[in-house]
Amino acid sequence: MARLRKWTRVADGGGRGDGTAVDFKIFFSDKGIGDFNQIVEYFAAESPELAEMVGASLLAHVRCLAGMPIIGTPMAKRANVYKLYHSPYAIFYRLNRSAGTVEILHMYQGVRRKSVLLAPQAS
């Protein structure tokens, strides 16, 4: 059985991939990385291969933000916060143009009002 790896807080960027100034640095908040890991772990219970594919697909979509940080929809009541869909998931992120960063704040399954994947865990 393949071992599921935990993802770290910093994505390796993306964009043009040549390290030029147009690439924004991407990092995850504690909530964002927790959400990501919950999504991947949910699929890992059924199939580690599927979990790896879902995780890789989500990360590839997040990496697009390095070169195109305003691709998401701006949130009306939250300054510099955007929502990006990667069906069926919604990815919320904060753009800091002056710092050149994109912070992944939250991920959830967008087709549900309240995702089972993000239910509070027992301590």
KETIZA-708886 format. One record per residue: residue number from 1; residue in one letter; chain; x, y, z of N, C-alpha, C, O in turn. Coordinates in nm, 4 decimals. Atoms other than C-alpha are relative to their C-alpha. Layout:
N
i,aa,ch,n.u,n.v,n.w,ca.u,ca.v,ca.w,c.u,c.v,c.w,o.u,o.v,o.w
NUM,a,A,X,Y,Z,X,Y,Z,X,Y,Z,X,Y,Z
...
This chain:
123
i,aa,ch,n.u,n.v,n.w,ca.u,ca.v,ca.w,c.u,c.v,c.w,o.u,o.v,o.w
1,m,A,0.0846,-0.1185,0.0000,0.0000,0.0000,0.0000,0.0885,0.1239,0.0000,0.1825,0.1334,0.0789
2,a,A,-0.0791,-0.1235,0.0085,0.1382,0.3409,-0.0954,-0.0187,0.0826,0.1260,-0.1272,0.0861,0.1840
3,r,A,0.0056,-0.0838,-0.1195,0.2195,0.5728,0.1914,-0.0467,0.1401,-0.0403,0.0069,0.2005,-0.1332
4,l,A,0.0521,-0.1338,0.0249,0.0208,0.8964,0.1971,0.0901,0.1002,0.0699,0.1146,0.0887,0.1900
5,r,A,-0.0862,-0.0995,-0.0618,0.2459,1.1928,0.2558,-0.0805,0.1219,0.0408,-0.1773,0.1596,-0.0253
6,k,A,0.0624,-0.1242,-0.0451,0.1446,1.4997,0.4513,0.0636,0.1137,-0.0784,0.1846,0.1148,-0.1010
7,w,A,-0.0514,-0.1124,0.0768,0.1775,1.8208,0.2550,0.0449,0.1103,0.0935,-0.0136,0.1301,0.2000
8,t,A,-0.0537,-0.1084,-0.0804,0.3788,2.1105,0.3896,-0.0725,0.1296,-0.0297,-0.1605,0.1344,-0.1157
9,r,A,0.0697,-0.1276,0.0090,0.2736,2.4720,0.4220,0.0359,0.0809,-0.1242,-0.0391,0.1722,-0.1587
10,v,A,-0.0431,-0.0837,0.1115,0.4615,2.6088,0.1182,-0.0015,-0.0800,-0.1292,0.0623,-0.1847,-0.1399
11,a,A,-0.0016,0.0598,0.1336,0.3883,2.5196,-0.2417,0.1207,0.0576,-0.0734,0.1706,0.1640,-0.0366
12,d,A,-0.1233,-0.0434,0.0662,0.6783,2.5528,-0.4824,-0.0215,0.1066,-0.1055,0.0679,0.1315,-0.1864
13,g,A,0.0233,-0.1061,0.0978,0.5188,2.8283,-0.6871,-0.0583,-0.0560,-0.1269,-0.1417,-0.1465,-0.1226
14,g,A,0.0546,0.0433,0.1281,0.4469,2.7795,-1.0510,0.0192,0.1107,-0.0997,0.1324,0.1485,-0.1301
15,g,A,-0.0099,-0.1074,0.0975,0.3666,3.0506,-1.2997,0.0832,-0.0447,-0.1179,0.0653,-0.1545,-0.1706
16,r,A,-0.0851,0.0338,0.1136,0.6270,3.0593,-1.5724,0.1074,-0.0995,0.0385,0.1671,-0.1635,-0.0481
17,g,A,-0.0957,0.0986,-0.0453,0.8557,2.8473,-1.3576,0.1444,0.0422,-0.0142,0.2341,-0.0372,0.0144
18,d,A,-0.1387,-0.0421,0.0181,1.1646,3.0545,-1.4332,0.0498,0.0884,0.1136,0.1596,0.1434,0.1053
19,g,A,-0.0431,-0.0767,-0.1162,1.1776,3.2341,-1.0965,-0.0039,0.1501,-0.0182,0.0521,0.2227,0.0641
20,t,A,0.0057,-0.1438,0.0225,1.1040,3.5772,-1.2417,-0.0936,0.0653,0.1010,-0.1680,-0.0035,0.1710
21,a,A,0.0742,-0.0756,-0.0996,0.9399,3.8492,-1.0338,-0.1508,-0.0132,-0.0143,-0.2236,0.0207,0.0790
22,v,A,0.1444,0.0116,0.0158,0.5953,3.7764,-1.1774,-0.0575,-0.1179,0.0789,-0.1786,-0.1239,0.1004
23,d,A,0.0487,0.1144,-0.0757,0.5724,3.4524,-0.9803,-0.0240,0.0389,0.1452,0.0660,0.0893,0.2124
24,f,A,0.0338,-0.0238,-0.1390,0.3927,3.4916,-0.6480,0.0352,-0.1243,0.0810,0.0223,-0.2364,0.0319
25,k,A,-0.0280,0.1122,-0.0882,0.4999,3.2748,-0.3558,-0.1322,-0.0457,0.0607,-0.2123,0.0365,0.1052
26,i,A,0.1232,0.0565,-0.0518,0.2221,3.0423,-0.2416,0.0303,-0.0695,0.1316,0.1266,-0.1455,0.1424
27,f,A,-0.0112,0.0747,-0.1249,0.1800,2.9252,0.1151,-0.1384,-0.0266,0.0554,-0.2356,0.0388,0.0175
28,f,A,0.1262,0.0421,-0.0591,-0.0928,2.7599,0.3196,-0.0098,0.0469,0.1439,0.0874,0.0391,0.2190
29,s,A,0.0274,-0.0251,-0.1410,-0.2491,2.8812,0.6437,-0.0138,-0.1359,0.0684,-0.0239,-0.2388,0.0016
30,d,A,0.0210,0.1259,-0.0722,-0.2841,2.6195,0.9163,-0.1326,-0.0638,-0.0411,-0.1399,-0.1850,-0.0617
31,k,A,0.1326,0.0500,0.0411,-0.6538,2.5873,0.8221,0.0048,-0.0550,-0.1422,-0.0517,-0.1607,-0.1702
32,g,A,-0.0090,0.0432,0.1390,-0.5731,2.5603,0.4520,0.0694,-0.1337,-0.0159,0.0224,-0.2196,-0.0904
33,i,A,-0.0717,0.1280,0.0116,-0.3200,2.2799,0.4942,-0.0773,-0.1109,0.0687,-0.0749,-0.2258,0.0245
34,g,A,0.0840,0.1000,-0.0666,-0.5504,2.1036,0.7389,-0.1133,-0.0464,-0.0899,-0.1427,-0.1657,-0.0973
35,d,A,0.1078,0.0336,0.0936,-0.8349,2.1178,0.4873,0.0519,-0.0892,-0.1122,-0.0102,-0.1896,-0.1470
36,f,A,-0.0587,0.0776,0.1095,-0.6100,1.9890,0.2097,0.0278,-0.1433,0.0459,-0.0064,-0.2393,-0.0232
37,n,A,-0.0326,0.1335,-0.0502,-0.4876,1.6991,0.4223,-0.1259,-0.0818,0.0273,-0.1265,-0.2026,0.0039
38,q,A,0.1252,0.0718,-0.0232,-0.8445,1.6082,0.5216,-0.0587,-0.0511,-0.1307,-0.1081,-0.1638,-0.1364
39,i,A,0.0515,0.0423,0.1306,-0.9501,1.5949,0.1569,0.0775,-0.1207,-0.0503,0.0181,-0.2197,-0.0929
40,v,A,-0.0834,0.1100,0.0489,-0.6579,1.3723,0.0626,-0.0184,-0.1258,0.0855,-0.0280,-0.2364,0.0323
41,e,A,0.0171,0.1153,-0.0893,-0.6984,1.1482,0.3687,-0.1356,-0.0669,-0.0204,-0.1471,-0.1887,-0.0068
42,y,A,0.1316,0.0562,0.0276,-1.0674,1.1031,0.2884,0.0081,-0.1000,-0.1151,-0.0470,-0.2097,-0.1059
43,f,A,-0.0140,0.0889,0.1147,-0.9774,0.9512,-0.0490,0.0975,-0.1139,0.0268,0.0833,-0.2221,-0.0301
44,a,A,-0.0999,0.1026,-0.0303,-0.6830,0.7574,0.0927,-0.0627,-0.1218,0.0671,-0.0122,-0.2333,0.0535
45,a,A,0.0680,0.1120,-0.0655,-0.9234,0.5446,0.2975,-0.0493,-0.1012,-0.1028,-0.0537,-0.2210,-0.0750
46,e,A,0.0475,0.0882,0.1073,-1.0572,0.4029,-0.0306,0.1121,-0.0424,-0.0935,0.1224,-0.1589,-0.1319
47,s,A,-0.1029,0.0282,0.0996,-0.7574,0.4300,-0.2601,0.1147,0.0998,0.0128,0.0961,0.2181,-0.0158
48,p,A,-0.1145,-0.0905,-0.0073,-0.4098,0.5753,-0.1975,0.0337,0.0621,-0.1358,0.0791,0.1763,-0.1421
49,e,A,-0.0277,-0.0530,0.1336,-0.3700,0.6166,-0.5742,-0.0953,0.1146,-0.0331,-0.0537,0.2168,-0.0876
50,l,A,0.0978,-0.1054,0.0228,-0.6901,0.8193,-0.5973,0.0327,0.1220,0.0856,0.0226,0.2354,0.0386
51,a,A,-0.0372,-0.1103,-0.0892,-0.5814,1.0291,-0.2983,0.1169,0.0792,-0.0582,0.1174,0.2023,-0.0540
52,e,A,-0.1160,-0.0660,0.0612,-0.2514,1.1046,-0.4710,-0.0420,0.0808,-0.1221,0.0074,0.1916,-0.1431
53,m,A,0.0478,-0.0715,0.1189,-0.4321,1.2023,-0.7930,-0.0788,0.1248,0.0384,-0.0584,0.2311,-0.0202
54,v,A,0.0793,-0.1147,-0.0439,-0.6798,1.4300,-0.6130,0.0916,0.1077,0.0582,0.0780,0.2257,0.0256
55,g,A,-0.0937,-0.0951,-0.0605,-0.4017,1.5919,-0.4087,0.0857,0.0705,-0.1038,0.1038,0.1922,-0.0982
56,a,A,-0.0834,-0.0587,0.1048,-0.1801,1.6448,-0.7116,-0.0808,0.0964,-0.0869,-0.0307,0.2013,-0.1274
57,s,A,0.0853,-0.0861,0.0812,-0.4710,1.7912,-0.9080,-0.0304,0.1322,0.0715,-0.0243,0.2391,0.0106
58,l,A,0.0247,-0.1221,-0.0771,-0.5588,2.0374,-0.6302,0.1247,0.0880,0.0056,0.1162,0.2095,-0.0128
59,l,A,-0.1239,-0.0784,-0.0075,-0.1941,2.1424,-0.5915,0.0356,0.0630,-0.1342,0.0850,0.1757,-0.1380
60,a,A,-0.0279,-0.0571,0.1319,-0.1546,2.1920,-0.9667,-0.0871,0.1229,-0.0235,-0.0418,0.2221,-0.0806
61,h,A,0.0904,-0.1140,0.0155,-0.4577,2.4216,-0.9614,0.0460,0.1170,0.0867,0.0448,0.2319,0.0426
62,v,A,-0.0508,-0.1041,-0.0909,-0.3206,2.6130,-0.6609,0.1251,0.0641,-0.0597,0.1415,0.1858,-0.0513
63,r,A,-0.1245,-0.0536,0.0572,0.0164,2.6518,-0.8374,-0.0252,0.0989,-0.1128,0.0595,0.1840,-0.1402
64,c,A,0.0347,-0.0974,0.1047,-0.1582,2.8383,-1.1204,-0.0067,0.1411,0.0563,0.0157,0.2383,-0.0159
65,l,A,0.0114,-0.1310,-0.0630,-0.2070,3.1220,-0.8720,0.1331,0.0742,0.0042,0.1344,0.1968,0.0158
66,a,A,-0.1311,-0.0654,-0.0024,0.1680,3.1908,-0.8745,0.0161,0.0946,-0.1182,0.0743,0.2022,-0.1045
67,g,A,-0.0124,-0.0822,0.1197,0.1461,3.3283,-1.2265,-0.1246,0.0798,-0.0341,-0.1189,0.1773,-0.1091
68,m,A,0.1278,-0.0665,0.0285,-0.2208,3.4315,-1.2322,-0.0786,0.0165,0.1303,-0.1826,-0.0471,0.1471
69,p,A,0.0619,-0.0053,-0.1329,-0.3145,3.5362,-0.8777,-0.1400,0.0595,0.0048,-0.2090,0.0438,0.1055
70,i,A,0.1349,-0.0562,-0.0036,-0.6335,3.7194,-0.9745,-0.0985,-0.0816,-0.0844,-0.2017,-0.0302,-0.1277
71,i,A,0.0871,0.0872,0.0790,-0.7865,3.4247,-1.1605,-0.1293,-0.0331,0.0740,-0.2299,-0.0646,0.0105
72,g,A,0.1189,0.0303,-0.0787,-1.0336,3.3678,-0.8741,-0.0994,0.1151,0.0005,-0.0743,0.2217,-0.0559
73,t,A,0.1051,-0.1003,-0.0144,-1.3520,3.5591,-0.7940,0.0204,0.0761,0.1304,0.0300,0.0137,0.2361
74,p,A,-0.0170,-0.0765,-0.1241,-1.3077,3.8462,-0.5435,-0.1201,-0.0187,0.0926,-0.2344,-0.0221,0.0470
75,m,A,0.1059,0.0106,-0.0999,-1.5073,3.8049,-0.2218,-0.0422,0.1411,0.0387,0.0414,0.2227,0.0776
76,a,A,0.0521,-0.1357,-0.0156,-1.7288,4.1101,-0.1777,0.0305,0.0622,0.1360,0.0623,0.1809,0.1431
77,k,A,-0.0144,-0.0584,-0.1334,-1.6928,4.1546,0.1975,0.1350,-0.0281,0.0649,0.1532,-0.0002,0.1835
78,r,A,-0.1326,0.0317,-0.0540,-1.3317,4.0409,0.2417,0.1060,0.0530,-0.0951,0.1247,0.0004,-0.2048
79,a,A,-0.1024,-0.0631,0.0846,-1.0551,4.2603,0.1048,0.1113,-0.0986,-0.0332,0.1627,-0.1687,0.0540
80,n,A,-0.1109,0.0810,0.0507,-0.7975,4.0770,-0.1053,-0.0203,-0.1506,0.0150,0.0759,-0.2268,0.0048
81,v,A,0.0297,0.1425,-0.0091,-0.9705,3.7400,-0.0574,-0.0781,-0.0404,-0.1250,-0.1718,0.0276,-0.1668
82,y,A,0.0583,0.0500,0.1239,-1.0656,3.5370,-0.3645,-0.0446,-0.1448,0.0184,0.0023,-0.2156,0.1075
83,k,A,0.0450,0.1387,0.0018,-1.2474,3.2117,-0.4348,0.0302,-0.0572,-0.1374,-0.0041,0.0019,-0.2398
84,l,A,-0.0351,0.0692,0.1235,-1.1177,2.9702,-0.6965,-0.0634,-0.1386,0.0041,-0.0506,-0.2101,0.1035
85,y,A,0.0607,0.1327,0.0054,-1.3095,2.6613,-0.8047,0.0894,-0.0970,-0.0748,0.1466,-0.0658,-0.1792
86,h,A,-0.0600,0.1156,0.0665,-1.1507,2.3313,-0.8892,-0.0985,-0.1127,0.0291,-0.0849,-0.1870,0.1263
87,s,A,0.1186,0.0806,-0.0245,-1.4663,2.1282,-0.9225,0.0339,-0.1400,0.0522,0.1158,-0.2108,-0.0064
88,p,A,0.1085,-0.0654,-0.0729,-1.6038,2.0153,-0.6883,0.0483,0.0823,0.1204,-0.0301,0.1092,0.2114
89,y,A,-0.0559,-0.0701,-0.1157,-1.3746,2.2070,-0.4508,0.0067,0.1512,-0.0207,0.0258,0.1996,-0.1322
90,a,A,-0.0195,-0.1443,-0.0019,-1.3644,2.5751,-0.3599,0.1257,0.0269,0.0818,0.1441,-0.0289,0.1900
91,i,A,-0.1257,-0.0369,-0.0657,-1.0275,2.7245,-0.2653,-0.0063,0.1494,0.0283,-0.0201,0.2298,-0.0639
92,f,A,-0.0005,-0.1404,-0.0390,-1.0234,3.0515,-0.0710,0.1443,0.0415,0.0264,0.2191,-0.0294,0.0938
93,y,A,-0.1379,-0.0455,-0.0186,-0.7034,3.2538,-0.0796,0.0061,0.1507,0.0159,-0.0818,0.2238,-0.0299
94,r,A,-0.0245,-0.1433,-0.0201,-0.5666,3.5926,0.0228,0.1195,0.0401,-0.0855,0.2248,-0.0235,-0.0817
95,l,A,-0.1051,-0.0525,0.0864,-0.3604,3.7914,-0.2257,0.0635,0.1219,0.0659,-0.0064,0.2164,0.1024
96,n,A,-0.0745,-0.1152,-0.0505,-0.0913,4.0267,-0.0943,0.0944,0.0417,-0.1122,0.2041,-0.0125,-0.1261
97,r,A,-0.0774,-0.0414,0.1181,0.0368,4.2061,-0.4039,0.1347,0.0604,0.0374,0.2358,0.0332,-0.0275
98,s,A,-0.1257,-0.0668,-0.0361,0.2985,4.4161,-0.2250,0.1052,-0.0994,0.0495,0.2245,-0.0793,0.0270
99,a,A,-0.0938,0.1020,-0.0479,0.4544,4.1086,-0.0609,0.0243,-0.1082,-0.1043,0.1171,-0.1881,-0.0918
100,g,A,-0.0143,0.1027,0.1035,0.4085,3.8959,-0.3724,-0.0373,-0.1390,0.0490,0.0258,-0.2379,0.0115
101,t,A,0.0389,0.1293,-0.0564,0.2273,3.6203,-0.1813,-0.1471,-0.0308,-0.0219,-0.2308,0.0584,-0.0357
102,v,A,0.1354,0.0531,0.0033,-0.0834,3.4076,-0.2092,-0.0089,-0.0977,0.1168,0.0679,-0.1937,0.1244
103,e,A,0.0189,0.0871,-0.1159,-0.2052,3.2477,0.1142,-0.1283,-0.0806,-0.0189,-0.2366,-0.0235,-0.0317
104,i,A,0.1160,0.0876,0.0104,-0.4373,2.9476,0.0831,-0.0641,-0.0053,0.1385,-0.0039,-0.0541,0.2341
105,l,A,0.0677,-0.0122,-0.1283,-0.6927,3.0057,0.3592,-0.0868,-0.1202,0.0354,-0.0926,-0.1619,0.1510
106,h,A,0.1017,0.1005,-0.0290,-0.9495,2.7292,0.3218,-0.0342,-0.0746,-0.1286,-0.0357,-0.0158,-0.2367
107,m,A,0.0479,0.0814,0.1120,-1.0589,2.4443,0.0935,-0.1198,-0.0796,0.0483,-0.1205,-0.1295,0.1609
108,y,A,0.1111,0.0868,-0.0359,-1.3914,2.2658,0.0927,-0.0688,-0.0494,-0.1254,-0.0501,0.0043,-0.2345
109,q,A,0.0744,0.0549,0.1124,-1.6148,2.0577,-0.1268,-0.1152,0.0935,-0.0296,-0.2086,0.1041,0.0498
110,g,A,0.0922,-0.1073,0.0331,-1.8167,2.3258,-0.3019,-0.1428,-0.0405,-0.0266,-0.2317,0.0444,-0.0198
111,v,A,0.1367,0.0403,0.0310,-2.1227,2.1184,-0.3897,-0.0838,-0.0198,0.1259,-0.2051,-0.0385,0.1171
112,r,A,0.0719,0.0153,-0.1259,-2.2158,2.0870,-0.0229,0.0016,0.1310,0.0752,0.0995,0.2054,0.0682
113,r,A,0.0036,-0.1214,-0.0825,-2.3235,2.3686,0.2059,0.1037,-0.0085,0.1102,0.1800,0.0856,0.1322
114,k,A,-0.0970,0.0205,-0.1070,-2.1201,2.2273,0.4920,0.0643,-0.1349,-0.0255,-0.0016,-0.2383,-0.0150
115,s,A,-0.0668,0.1215,0.0412,-1.8639,1.9712,0.3926,0.0226,-0.0949,0.1171,0.0621,-0.0543,0.2264
116,v,A,-0.0300,0.1050,-0.0972,-1.8377,1.6441,0.5804,0.1505,-0.0047,0.0246,0.1950,-0.0371,0.1347
117,l,A,-0.1453,0.0064,-0.0132,-1.4649,1.6648,0.5167,0.0538,0.1017,0.1008,0.1627,0.0827,0.1549
118,l,A,-0.0490,-0.1046,-0.0877,-1.4354,1.9766,0.7307,-0.0713,0.0025,0.1348,-0.0590,0.0995,0.2096
119,a,A,0.0669,0.0065,-0.1291,-1.6477,1.8674,1.0259,0.1045,-0.0027,0.1110,0.2115,-0.0607,0.0926
120,p,A,-0.0968,-0.0004,-0.1097,-1.4750,1.9267,1.3620,0.0363,-0.1432,0.0402,-0.0500,-0.2307,0.0471
121,q,A,-0.0482,0.1296,-0.0403,-1.2642,1.6322,1.4681,-0.0012,-0.0117,0.1515,0.0223,0.0862,0.2224
122,a,A,-0.0025,0.0245,-0.1445,-1.2902,1.4765,1.8129,0.1430,0.0096,0.0502,0.2360,-0.0361,-0.0163
123,s,A,-0.1343,-0.0142,-0.0571,-0.9956,1.5591,2.0362,0.0430,-0.1250,0.0694,0.1535,-0.1308,0.1233
